[in-house]
Amino acid sequence: MSSWNPENDVDLLSGSEDEEEVSMKRDFHGREAILFVVDANLQTAGVERLLEALNIIRTAFVSGMLVNDKDLIGLIFANTKHSPPPLEASALDNIVMPDNCAVFLPLRQLTKPIVEHYLEFMGGVETQFADVYGLAEPDGCGRFDLMIRLCIEMLEKCGKKLNNAKIAYLTDVSTPHPSSSNHFQAALQKASDLEGKEFEFHVIPMVDDFDYEPFYKEFITLSRAIELDAFQVPDAQMLREILADRKLKQDFLRRCLGHFSFYLGPNLSMSVQYYNYFQRRAYPRKVQILRRDNSVVRTKRVITVQKQKDDGSQDIEHEYQIKVTDGWYTCSVGGKDLRISTELMNRVRNLHKPQMMLLGFKHRSSMPEVSYSKPSNFMYPDDQSIIGSKRLFRALWERCLTRDKIAICLFMCKRKSMPRYVALVPVEAPDNGEEKSYRSLLCGDGFKIVYLPEAKHIRHIDMQDWNNTENTAEDKKVEFFKKVIKKLRVDYQPNLINDPSLDALQANLLALSLDFSTDTKGLDNLLDTSQLDKRIEKLLPDYEMFAAEAEPPKKRAAKSASTGESAPKMAKIDDEHLKEYDFVKGLIKDKALTSCTATQLQFILQHHFDVTMPKSSTKAKMVAKIEELQN
């Protein structure tokens, strides 16, 4: 959504068409790469600040491995005294290593051994970091420009095609060099190299009162090719949360759901894209593994074609295998079999591309606040297919906001799908002056796609069974429950709640693979029942105004055998015979005590052996006790 900003697209008629060139189609293939750079100066303020930075990277490692293990992640320590080689030293053969830099992890896919190696390193970082890496002498300042050159070289020589590459620099120092030094100017010149390579540079301050003015404000604006006045100081705590919680970024900010053309009329269209407000969590795909070595069982689909003989027998004349794409469909037309290939069927299904067509406008008051037929989507423009779509989109968006209108459209979201009637509701980004949660940044300026209900979505429910005057409560009872509802209000914060089932699954995976536990409380973080009980404790005496609760009906008695129904179990042995000790000895000898009921076994123990067992004792325990006493 970063490609659409209403503040930048001011006027629909601004700009010259001669200056606009048709951009090539953006390549979405490739991997995401994040290169963490930790400033060794963090240890000067205490090892706690260094541990906080390493814990952020640890969280990013674990969440990244659970979300997408195809992404590349690396780790560099800057401004160090020593430069020990990484575990995989051969990865730096073609890379020029500058002084005062140490590569802990080259850009690699996240695997279990890599995460275990990092966790093992964190176990002794408090005592070993100063000895193994140290701090650059004399003032703890290494060459910032050489560090940036190392990052660029590692990203270029990672061996994978990158779609999105970031350098995250964790530091608490406002400037890497004094402003009057030559190294300061050399560091600023490296910003142009980042802009030309399309590598994003992010400073992650480890202190909340970080000052961007001495160096990083100018460096970031040069690397992003923006004006100096356009730089906005981000919230440091928010940056640290976004860096650690890569799962949220994958769900919301990485890819849109699709691109399509929005047709406003004859010979007038624009290119737009849309995404979900709330993305469903993708559970890991289930696989079958072998018991002996836990290797994944791979299956292959094979289609076999058999031709039978014409003499009416079931004998097979010819048999061969085909691919899935070489199959066909057969239908009978006019007494003859018509064969249609899979390619032709796909052509019929793909007659129309995903698109949206404008039908008209209505006032916003005609649209209900909530529609329950399908969750809404969010739509915003892009200039990938049609140049000028952002300006046209802005004109439509501003006009609908000004006149309080909604657009009614016909929308086909993807191929082989049925068109749906939708309403485009203009929305504005909320003012987050007081809101510090980074999840609020997921909403922006654009149109909310509301799917309109159809006849099949309307239910006809008779509400007269409960919504009548007979069920009307007295005024004092209504006022009582108003007080109860007011006391039981909960401050609902969605950013504190994760998917409980997915969190439990991920916790089990981490416990099995990395042998450490995670917090999976789920909704327990939101609801504090002890506080709620204290709130309504004073209102409980007033609850006596309601009638006493009716006792639950008793269980229905068993029907007699005379009516043809099943009767309760009857004792197979007469109670009078059990008073005779010789008869009981015969039962013990014949192993027939199990034919007695539990009540009869209790009688035998009390009458003949003067022993009382608990009523909860099972028949097997009582039989074993009688046999033990007899012996």
C-alpha positions as CSV (number, residue, x, y, z in Angstrom):
1,M,0.0,0.0,0.0
2,S,3.0,2.2,0.1
3,S,2.6,3.0,-3.6
4,W,-0.6,5.0,-2.9
5,N,-0.3,8.3,-1.0
6,P,-3.0,11.0,-1.4
7,E,-0.6,13.7,-0.2
8,N,1.7,13.0,-3.2
9,D,-1.0,12.9,-5.9
10,V,-2.4,16.4,-5.5
11,D,-3.9,17.3,-8.8
12,L,-5.5,15.1,-11.4
13,L,-4.2,17.3,-14.2
14,S,-0.8,17.9,-12.8
15,G,2.2,16.5,-14.7
16,S,2.9,16.1,-18.3
17,E,2.0,12.9,-20.2
18,D,5.3,13.3,-22.2
19,E,7.2,12.9,-19.0
20,E,5.5,9.7,-18.1
21,E,6.9,6.5,-19.5
22,V,5.1,3.2,-19.5
23,S,6.7,1.2,-16.7
24,M,7.5,-2.4,-17.1
25,K,5.5,-5.0,-15.2
26,R,6.8,-5.3,-11.7
27,D,8.5,-8.6,-10.9
28,F,7.0,-10.1,-7.8
29,H,9.2,-13.2,-7.9
30,G,12.1,-13.4,-5.5
31,R,12.8,-13.6,-1.9
32,E,12.9,-11.2,1.0
33,A,16.2,-10.6,2.7
34,I,16.8,-8.9,6.0
35,L,20.4,-8.1,7.1
36,F,20.7,-7.3,10.8
37,V,23.6,-5.0,11.8
38,V,24.1,-4.7,15.5
39,D,26.3,-1.8,16.8
40,A,28.9,-3.0,19.3
41,N,28.5,0.4,21.1
42,L,25.3,-1.0,22.7
43,Q,27.5,-2.8,25.3
44,T,28.8,0.5,26.6
45,A,25.5,1.4,28.2
46,G,25.3,-2.0,29.8
47,V,24.9,-5.5,28.6
48,E,21.1,-5.3,29.0
49,R,20.7,-3.0,26.0
50,L,22.8,-5.4,23.8
51,L,20.7,-8.3,25.1
52,E,17.5,-6.4,24.2
53,A,18.7,-6.0,20.6
54,L,19.7,-9.7,20.4
55,N,16.4,-10.7,21.7
56,I,14.6,-8.7,19.0
57,I,16.7,-10.6,16.4
58,R,15.9,-13.9,18.2
59,T,12.2,-13.2,18.0
60,A,12.6,-12.4,14.3
61,F,14.5,-15.6,13.7
62,V,11.8,-17.8,15.3
63,S,8.8,-16.0,13.8
64,G,10.5,-15.9,10.4
65,M,11.2,-19.7,10.5
66,L,7.5,-20.3,11.3
67,V,6.1,-18.0,8.6
68,N,8.4,-18.4,5.6
69,D,11.7,-20.3,5.9
70,K,12.5,-19.3,2.2
71,D,13.5,-15.8,3.2
72,L,17.1,-14.9,3.8
73,I,18.4,-13.5,7.1
74,G,22.0,-12.5,8.0
75,L,23.7,-10.9,11.0
76,I,26.7,-8.5,11.2
77,F,28.3,-6.9,14.2
78,A,29.7,-3.4,13.5
79,N,32.3,-1.3,15.3
80,T,34.0,-4.4,16.8
81,K,37.7,-4.7,17.8
82,H,38.0,-8.4,16.6
83,S,36.6,-10.0,13.5
84,P,36.2,-13.7,14.1
85,P,35.0,-15.7,11.1
86,P,31.5,-17.1,11.0
87,L,30.6,-20.8,11.4
88,E,30.5,-21.1,7.6
89,A,33.7,-19.3,6.8
90,S,33.7,-20.3,3.1
91,A,30.8,-18.0,2.6
92,L,33.1,-15.0,2.8
93,D,35.6,-16.1,0.1
94,N,34.4,-13.6,-2.5
95,I,33.7,-10.8,-0.1
96,V,36.1,-8.1,1.0
97,M,36.0,-7.9,4.8
98,P,36.7,-4.4,6.3
99,D,38.1,-3.8,9.7
100,N,35.9,-3.4,12.7
101,C,33.2,-5.6,11.3
102,A,32.3,-9.3,12.1
103,V,29.9,-11.5,10.1
104,F,28.1,-13.8,12.5
105,L,25.7,-15.3,9.9
106,P,25.9,-14.8,6.1
107,L,22.6,-14.4,4.3
108,R,21.0,-17.9,4.5
109,Q,17.6,-19.5,4.7
110,L,16.4,-20.1,8.2
111,T,16.9,-23.7,9.3
112,K,16.9,-25.4,12.7
113,P,20.7,-25.7,13.0
114,I,21.0,-21.9,12.3
115,V,18.5,-21.0,14.9
116,E,20.1,-23.4,17.4
117,H,23.5,-21.9,16.7
118,Y,22.2,-18.4,17.4
119,L,20.4,-19.6,20.6
120,E,23.7,-21.2,21.8
121,F,25.5,-17.9,21.1
122,M,23.0,-16.0,23.2
123,G,23.5,-18.3,26.1
124,G,27.0,-17.0,26.7
125,V,26.8,-13.5,25.1
126,E,26.9,-11.7,28.5
127,T,30.4,-12.9,29.4
128,Q,31.9,-13.7,26.0
129,F,30.9,-10.8,23.7
130,A,33.5,-8.4,25.1
131,D,36.3,-10.9,24.7
132,V,35.2,-12.4,21.3
133,Y,34.2,-9.2,19.5
134,G,35.1,-6.3,21.7
135,L,34.7,-2.6,20.8
136,A,36.6,-0.7,18.2
137,E,39.5,1.5,19.5
138,P,39.9,4.2,20.5
139,D,36.5,5.8,20.4
140,G,34.3,2.8,19.3
141,C,33.8,4.3,15.8
142,G,34.5,2.0,12.8
143,R,34.2,3.0,9.2
144,F,30.4,3.4,8.5
145,D,30.9,3.6,4.7
146,L,32.9,0.3,4.7
147,M,30.1,-1.3,6.8
148,I,27.5,-0.2,4.2
149,R,29.7,-1.5,1.4
150,L,29.9,-4.9,3.2
151,C,26.1,-5.0,3.5
152,I,25.6,-4.2,-0.2
153,E,28.2,-6.8,-1.3
154,M,26.6,-9.5,0.9
155,L,23.1,-8.8,-0.6
156,E,24.4,-8.8,-4.1
157,K,26.4,-12.0,-3.7
158,C,23.8,-14.0,-1.7
159,G,23.2,-16.3,-4.7
160,K,19.4,-15.8,-4.7
161,K,17.1,-13.4,-6.6
162,L,15.8,-10.8,-4.2
163,N,12.5,-9.0,-4.4
164,N,12.8,-7.0,-1.1
165,A,16.1,-6.4,0.6
166,K,16.4,-4.5,3.9
167,I,19.3,-3.5,6.2
168,A,18.2,-3.1,9.8
169,Y,20.8,-1.2,11.8
170,L,20.3,-1.5,15.6
171,T,22.1,1.3,17.5
172,D,21.9,3.9,20.2
173,V,24.5,6.3,18.8
174,S,23.1,9.3,16.9
175,T,26.0,9.7,14.5
176,P,28.7,7.2,13.4
177,H,31.4,9.9,13.0
178,P,31.9,13.6,14.0
179,S,30.4,15.9,11.4
180,S,33.7,17.6,10.7
181,S,35.5,14.4,9.7
182,N,36.1,13.0,6.3
183,H,34.5,9.7,7.3
184,F,31.3,11.6,7.9
185,Q,31.1,12.8,4.2
186,A,32.1,9.3,3.0
187,A,29.3,7.8,4.9
188,L,26.8,10.2,3.4
189,Q,28.0,9.3,-0.1
190,K,27.1,5.7,0.5
191,A,23.4,6.6,0.7
192,S,23.4,7.1,-3.1
193,D,24.7,3.5,-3.5
194,L,21.7,2.2,-1.5
195,E,19.3,4.2,-3.6
196,G,20.8,2.9,-6.8
197,K,20.7,-0.7,-5.6
198,E,17.1,-0.3,-4.3
199,F,18.2,-1.6,-0.9
200,E,16.2,-0.2,2.1
201,F,18.1,1.1,5.1
202,H,16.3,1.2,8.4
203,V,17.7,2.6,11.7
204,I,16.2,0.7,14.7
205,P,16.9,3.0,17.8
206,M,17.4,1.1,21.0
207,V,16.6,4.2,23.0
208,D,13.2,6.1,22.8
209,D,14.8,9.6,22.7
210,F,17.0,8.9,19.6
211,D,18.2,12.0,17.7
212,Y,18.1,11.7,13.9
213,E,19.3,15.2,13.2
214,P,23.1,14.8,13.3
215,F,23.4,12.1,10.6
216,Y,20.6,9.6,10.0
217,K,17.9,12.1,8.8
218,E,20.0,13.2,5.9
219,F,21.3,9.7,5.2
220,I,17.9,8.1,5.1
221,T,16.4,10.8,2.8
222,L,19.3,10.4,0.4
223,S,19.0,6.6,0.3
224,R,15.3,6.9,-0.4
225,A,15.5,9.8,-2.8
226,I,13.0,12.0,-0.9
227,E,13.1,15.6,0.3
228,L,14.6,16.4,3.6
229,D,11.4,18.0,4.9
230,A,9.4,14.9,4.1
231,F,11.2,12.9,6.7
232,Q,9.1,12.0,9.7
233,V,10.6,10.8,12.9
234,P,9.2,7.3,13.6
235,D,8.3,5.9,17.0
236,A,11.3,3.9,18.3
237,Q,9.2,1.4,20.2
238,M,7.0,0.8,17.2
239,L,10.0,0.1,15.0
240,R,11.3,-2.5,17.4
241,E,7.9,-4.3,17.5
242,I,7.6,-4.4,13.7
243,L,11.1,-5.8,13.4
244,A,10.5,-8.5,15.9
245,D,6.9,-9.5,14.8
246,R,7.6,-10.6,11.3
247,K,4.5,-12.8,11.3
248,L,2.2,-9.8,11.2
249,K,4.2,-8.2,8.4
250,Q,3.9,-11.4,6.3
251,D,0.1,-11.5,6.9
252,F,-0.8,-8.0,6.1
253,L,1.9,-6.0,4.3
254,R,3.8,-8.2,1.9
255,R,1.5,-9.1,-1.0
256,C,-1.9,-8.0,-2.2
257,L,-4.7,-10.5,-3.1
258,G,-4.7,-9.5,-6.7
259,H,-4.6,-6.8,-9.4
260,F,-7.5,-6.0,-11.7
261,S,-8.9,-3.2,-13.9
262,F,-11.7,-0.9,-12.7
263,Y,-13.9,0.2,-15.7
264,L,-15.7,3.5,-15.0
265,G,-17.2,3.7,-18.5
266,P,-16.4,3.3,-22.2
267,N,-12.7,3.7,-22.8
268,L,-12.1,4.8,-19.2
269,S,-10.4,2.4,-16.8
270,M,-7.7,2.3,-14.1
271,S,-5.6,-0.4,-12.5
272,V,-6.2,-1.2,-8.9
273,Q,-5.4,-3.9,-6.3
274,Y,-7.0,-5.1,-3.1
275,Y,-6.2,-7.1,0.0
276,N,-7.9,-8.4,3.1
277,Y,-8.3,-6.3,6.2
278,F,-7.7,-9.5,8.3
279,Q,-5.7,-12.3,6.7
280,R,-6.5,-15.8,7.9
281,R,-3.6,-17.7,9.3
282,A,-2.1,-20.3,7.0
283,Y,-1.6,-23.6,8.9
284,P,1.3,-25.8,7.9
285,R,0.5,-28.4,5.2
286,K,0.0,-31.9,6.6
287,V,2.5,-34.5,5.4
288,Q,3.0,-38.2,5.9
289,I,6.4,-39.3,7.3
290,L,8.1,-42.6,7.6
291,R,8.4,-44.1,11.1
292,R,12.0,-45.2,10.7
293,D,13.7,-41.9,9.8
294,N,10.9,-39.2,9.8
295,S,11.5,-38.6,6.1
296,V,8.6,-37.1,4.1
297,V,6.6,-39.4,2.0
298,R,6.3,-38.0,-1.5
299,T,3.3,-39.0,-3.7
300,K,3.0,-38.7,-7.4
301,R,-0.3,-38.7,-9.3
302,V,-0.5,-41.0,-12.3
303,I,-3.4,-41.2,-14.7
304,T,-3.7,-44.5,-16.6
305,V,-5.7,-44.9,-19.9
306,Q,-7.0,-48.3,-20.8
307,K,-8.5,-49.4,-24.0
308,Q,-10.7,-52.5,-24.0
309,K,-11.3,-54.9,-26.9
310,D,-14.3,-54.4,-29.2
311,D,-15.6,-58.0,-28.8
312,G,-17.4,-57.1,-25.6
313,S,-15.0,-58.8,-23.2
314,Q,-13.2,-57.0,-20.4
315,D,-9.8,-57.7,-21.8
316,I,-7.5,-54.7,-22.1
317,E,-6.1,-54.2,-25.6
318,H,-3.8,-51.2,-24.8
319,E,-2.7,-49.3,-21.6
320,Y,-0.6,-46.2,-21.2
321,Q,0.0,-43.3,-18.8
322,I,-0.7,-39.6,-19.5
323,K,-0.1,-36.3,-17.7
324,V,-2.8,-34.4,-16.0
325,T,-2.7,-31.7,-18.7
326,D,-3.1,-34.3,-21.4
327,G,-6.5,-35.5,-20.1
328,W,-9.9,-34.8,-21.5
329,Y,-13.6,-34.6,-20.8
330,T,-16.2,-36.7,-22.7
331,C,-19.8,-35.8,-23.2
332,S,-22.5,-37.4,-25.4
333,V,-24.0,-35.1,-28.1
334,G,-26.4,-36.5,-30.7
335,G,-25.5,-40.1,-29.9
336,K,-21.7,-39.4,-30.4
337,D,-19.0,-38.9,-27.8
338,L,-17.5,-35.4,-27.9
339,R,-14.0,-35.1,-26.5
340,I,-12.9,-31.8,-25.0
341,S,-9.3,-31.3,-23.9
342,T,-8.3,-29.7,-20.6
343,E,-6.9,-26.7,-22.4
344,L,-10.2,-26.0,-24.1
345,M,-12.0,-26.3,-20.8
346,N,-9.6,-23.7,-19.2
347,R,-10.2,-21.4,-22.1
348,V,-14.0,-21.5,-21.5
349,R,-13.6,-20.9,-17.8
350,N,-11.2,-18.0,-18.4
351,L,-13.3,-16.0,-20.8
352,H,-13.2,-13.0,-18.5
353,K,-10.2,-11.6,-16.5
354,P,-10.6,-10.3,-13.0
355,Q,-12.2,-6.9,-13.3
356,M,-14.7,-4.4,-11.7
357,M,-17.4,-2.5,-13.6
358,L,-19.1,0.7,-12.2
359,L,-22.9,0.6,-12.3
360,G,-23.9,3.8,-10.4
361,F,-23.8,5.8,-7.2
362,K,-26.0,5.9,-4.1
363,H,-26.0,8.0,-0.9
364,R,-24.0,6.5,1.9
365,S,-27.1,6.5,4.2
366,S,-28.6,3.7,2.1
367,M,-25.8,1.4,3.1
368,P,-26.1,-0.4,6.4
369,E,-23.2,-0.1,8.8
370,V,-22.5,-3.8,8.9
371,S,-23.0,-6.5,6.2
372,Y,-22.8,-10.1,7.3
373,S,-22.7,-11.9,3.9
374,K,-18.9,-11.8,3.5
375,P,-15.9,-9.9,5.1
376,S,-14.9,-6.7,3.4
377,N,-11.7,-6.0,1.4
378,F,-9.7,-2.8,0.9
379,M,-8.9,-1.4,-2.6
380,Y,-6.2,1.1,-3.6
381,P,-4.6,2.1,-6.9
382,D,-1.3,1.4,-8.7
383,D,0.2,2.5,-12.0
384,Q,1.7,-0.8,-13.0
385,S,-0.7,-1.5,-15.9
386,I,-2.4,1.9,-16.6
387,I,-0.4,5.1,-16.1
388,G,-2.4,7.8,-14.2
389,S,-4.5,5.4,-12.2
390,K,-3.5,7.0,-8.9
391,R,-4.7,10.4,-10.0
392,L,-8.0,9.1,-11.4
393,F,-8.5,7.0,-8.2
394,R,-7.9,10.1,-6.1
395,A,-10.4,12.1,-8.0
396,L,-13.1,9.4,-7.5
397,W,-12.2,9.0,-3.9
398,E,-12.3,12.7,-3.0
399,R,-15.6,13.2,-4.9
400,C,-17.2,10.3,-3.0
401,L,-16.0,11.7,0.3
402,T,-17.2,15.2,-0.4
403,R,-20.6,14.2,-1.6
404,D,-21.0,11.3,0.8
405,K,-21.6,8.8,-1.9
406,I,-20.9,5.1,-2.4
407,A,-20.3,3.4,-5.8
408,I,-22.2,0.2,-6.7
409,C,-20.1,-2.1,-8.9
410,L,-20.0,-5.6,-10.4
411,F,-16.8,-7.3,-9.2
412,M,-15.2,-10.6,-10.3
413,C,-12.2,-11.0,-8.0
414,K,-10.5,-13.9,-9.7
415,R,-10.7,-16.2,-12.7
416,K,-13.3,-19.0,-12.7
417,S,-15.4,-17.1,-10.0
418,M,-18.9,-15.8,-10.0
419,P,-19.3,-11.9,-10.2
420,R,-20.7,-10.3,-7.1
421,Y,-22.4,-6.9,-6.5
422,V,-20.3,-4.8,-4.3
423,A,-20.4,-1.3,-2.8
424,L,-17.2,0.9,-2.7
425,V,-17.3,2.9,0.5
426,P,-14.6,5.6,0.7
427,V,-12.5,5.5,3.9
428,E,-9.8,7.7,5.4
429,A,-6.7,6.7,7.4
430,P,-7.3,7.3,11.1
431,D,-5.3,10.0,12.9
432,N,-2.8,8.0,15.0
433,G,-1.5,11.0,17.0
434,E,-2.3,9.2,20.2
435,E,-2.4,5.6,19.0
436,K,0.9,3.9,19.3
437,S,0.0,0.4,18.1
438,Y,1.6,-0.3,14.8
439,R,-1.4,-2.5,13.8
440,S,-3.4,0.7,13.2
441,L,-1.1,1.5,10.3
442,L,-2.6,-1.3,8.3
443,C,-5.7,0.9,7.4
444,G,-5.3,3.7,4.9
445,D,-7.0,5.9,2.3
446,G,-9.0,4.1,-0.3
447,F,-12.2,2.2,-0.8
448,K,-13.6,-0.5,1.3
449,I,-15.2,-3.3,-0.8
450,V,-18.4,-4.3,0.8
451,Y,-20.1,-7.4,-0.7
452,L,-23.8,-6.8,-1.0
453,P,-26.1,-9.6,0.2
454,E,-28.3,-11.5,-2.2
455,A,-31.6,-13.3,-1.9
456,K,-29.9,-16.6,-0.8
457,H,-28.3,-14.7,2.1
458,I,-31.6,-13.5,3.6
459,R,-33.1,-15.7,6.4
460,H,-36.7,-15.7,7.4
461,I,-36.8,-16.3,11.1
462,D,-39.9,-16.0,13.3
463,M,-39.0,-13.8,16.2
464,Q,-42.5,-14.0,17.8
465,D,-41.5,-16.9,20.0
466,W,-39.5,-14.6,22.3
467,N,-40.1,-11.0,21.1
468,N,-43.5,-10.5,22.6
469,T,-45.1,-8.7,25.6
470,E,-45.2,-11.9,27.7
471,N,-41.4,-11.9,28.0
472,T,-41.2,-8.3,28.9
473,A,-39.3,-7.7,32.2
474,E,-40.1,-5.2,34.9
475,D,-38.3,-1.8,34.8
476,K,-36.3,-2.5,38.0
477,K,-35.0,-5.8,36.6
478,V,-34.0,-4.0,33.4
479,E,-32.2,-1.4,35.4
480,F,-30.4,-4.0,37.4
481,F,-29.0,-5.7,34.4
482,K,-28.0,-2.3,32.9
483,K,-25.8,-1.9,36.0
484,V,-24.4,-5.4,35.6
485,I,-23.5,-4.8,31.9
486,K,-21.9,-1.5,32.8
487,K,-19.7,-3.2,35.5
488,L,-18.7,-6.1,33.2
489,R,-17.4,-4.0,30.3
490,V,-14.1,-5.2,28.9
491,D,-11.4,-3.2,27.2
492,Y,-11.0,-5.2,24.0
493,Q,-7.6,-4.9,22.4
494,P,-7.2,-7.0,19.3
495,N,-3.4,-6.5,19.2
496,L,-3.2,-8.6,22.4
497,I,-5.0,-11.6,21.0
498,N,-3.5,-14.1,18.6
499,D,-5.0,-17.2,17.0
500,P,-5.0,-19.6,20.0
501,S,-5.0,-22.8,17.8
502,L,-2.1,-21.5,15.7
503,D,-0.2,-20.3,18.7
504,A,-0.6,-23.7,20.3
505,L,0.6,-25.4,17.1
506,Q,3.7,-23.2,16.8
507,A,4.5,-23.6,20.5
508,N,4.5,-27.4,20.1
509,L,6.7,-27.1,17.0
510,L,9.2,-24.9,18.8
511,A,9.2,-27.2,21.9
512,L,9.9,-30.2,19.7
513,S,12.5,-28.6,17.4
514,L,14.3,-26.0,19.6
515,D,13.4,-27.3,23.1
516,F,12.1,-24.0,24.5
517,S,8.6,-23.0,25.7
518,T,6.6,-20.0,24.6
519,D,3.6,-18.1,26.2
520,T,0.3,-19.4,24.7
521,K,-2.2,-17.9,27.1
522,G,-4.4,-16.6,24.3
523,L,-7.5,-15.0,25.7
524,D,-6.2,-15.3,29.3
525,N,-4.3,-12.1,28.7
526,L,-7.5,-10.2,28.0
527,L,-10.0,-11.4,30.6
528,D,-9.3,-11.0,34.3
529,T,-12.2,-12.8,36.0
530,S,-11.1,-11.9,39.5
531,Q,-11.5,-8.2,38.8
532,L,-14.9,-8.8,37.2
533,D,-16.1,-10.7,40.3
534,K,-15.2,-7.8,42.5
535,R,-17.1,-5.3,40.3
536,I,-20.4,-7.1,40.6
537,E,-20.0,-8.3,44.2
538,K,-22.0,-5.3,45.5
539,L,-24.9,-6.0,43.1
540,L,-25.4,-9.7,44.1
541,P,-27.9,-8.9,47.0
542,D,-30.3,-7.2,44.5
543,Y,-30.4,-10.4,42.5
544,E,-33.0,-11.7,44.9
545,M,-35.7,-9.8,43.0
546,F,-35.7,-12.6,40.4
547,A,-37.6,-15.8,41.0
548,A,-35.7,-18.8,42.3
549,E,-34.2,-21.0,39.7
550,A,-36.3,-24.0,38.8
551,E,-34.8,-27.3,39.7
552,P,-33.8,-29.4,36.8
553,P,-36.3,-32.3,36.0
554,K,-35.4,-35.6,37.5
555,K,-34.4,-38.5,35.3
556,R,-37.2,-40.5,33.8
557,A,-37.7,-43.8,35.6
558,A,-37.1,-47.0,33.8
559,K,-40.1,-48.6,32.2
560,S,-41.3,-52.0,33.4
561,A,-40.8,-55.2,31.4
562,S,-44.5,-55.8,31.1
563,T,-44.8,-52.9,28.6
564,G,-42.2,-54.4,26.3
565,E,-39.6,-51.9,27.2
566,S,-36.2,-52.7,28.7
567,A,-36.3,-53.1,32.5
568,P,-33.5,-52.3,35.0
569,K,-31.0,-55.0,35.8
570,M,-32.2,-57.5,38.4
571,A,-30.0,-59.5,40.8
572,K,-29.3,-63.0,39.5
573,I,-28.6,-64.4,43.1
574,D,-31.1,-64.4,45.9
575,D,-30.1,-62.3,48.9
576,E,-31.2,-65.0,51.3
577,H,-28.6,-67.4,50.0
578,L,-25.8,-64.9,50.5
579,K,-26.3,-65.1,54.3
580,E,-25.0,-68.7,54.2
581,Y,-21.2,-68.8,54.3
582,D,-21.0,-72.2,52.5
583,F,-22.9,-70.7,49.6
584,V,-20.5,-67.8,49.4
585,K,-17.5,-70.2,49.5
586,G,-19.0,-72.0,46.5
587,L,-19.2,-68.7,44.6
588,I,-15.6,-68.0,45.4
589,K,-14.5,-71.5,44.3
590,D,-16.5,-71.3,41.1
591,K,-15.3,-67.7,40.3
592,A,-18.9,-66.6,40.2
593,L,-18.7,-63.5,42.4
594,T,-18.9,-61.3,39.4
595,S,-22.6,-62.3,38.9
596,C,-23.4,-60.5,42.2
597,T,-24.3,-56.8,42.2
598,A,-22.2,-54.2,43.9
599,T,-24.7,-54.0,46.8
600,Q,-24.5,-57.7,47.3
601,L,-20.7,-57.7,47.4
602,Q,-20.8,-54.9,50.0
603,F,-23.2,-57.2,52.1
604,I,-20.8,-60.2,51.8
605,L,-17.9,-58.1,53.1
606,Q,-19.8,-56.7,56.0
607,H,-21.7,-59.9,57.0
608,H,-19.1,-62.5,56.7
609,F,-15.7,-60.6,57.0
610,D,-16.7,-57.5,58.9
611,V,-15.0,-55.3,56.3
612,T,-16.5,-52.0,54.9
613,M,-15.2,-50.6,51.6
614,P,-15.9,-47.2,50.2
615,K,-19.1,-46.9,48.0
616,S,-17.0,-45.7,45.1
617,S,-15.1,-49.1,45.0
618,T,-15.6,-51.0,41.8
619,K,-16.8,-54.6,41.6
620,A,-13.4,-55.8,40.6
621,K,-11.8,-54.4,43.7
622,M,-14.5,-55.9,46.0
623,V,-14.2,-59.3,44.4
624,A,-10.4,-59.2,44.8
625,K,-10.8,-58.2,48.4
626,I,-13.3,-61.1,49.2
627,E,-10.9,-63.7,47.5
628,E,-8.0,-62.3,49.5
629,L,-9.9,-62.5,52.8
630,Q,-11.0,-66.0,52.0
631,N,-7.5,-67.2,51.4
